[in-house]
Amino acid sequence: MHTGIAAAAGQLSETETASKAVRDLLKLRPDVCTTIRNTLEKWFDPELREHLIDGLRKAGLEIAD
């Protein structure tokens, strides 16, 4: 849930909401920066996956390539 909120808030430039969601996400999954791409790859097509990753980056999450 925190991933979706962070990605959506990041895309909408809702910085406060995005930051809180990223903090909450990192508390639950400290390794998310290195695993999120593989996790999203399992469930979403490439275009949507990249859109979500873009939103997460805009939310402040530093995602490994």
Buried (B, 14 or more C-beta within 10 A) or exposed (E): EBBEBBBBBBBEEBEEBBBBBBEBBBEEBEEBBEEBBEEBEEEBEEEEBEBBBBBBBBBBBEBEE
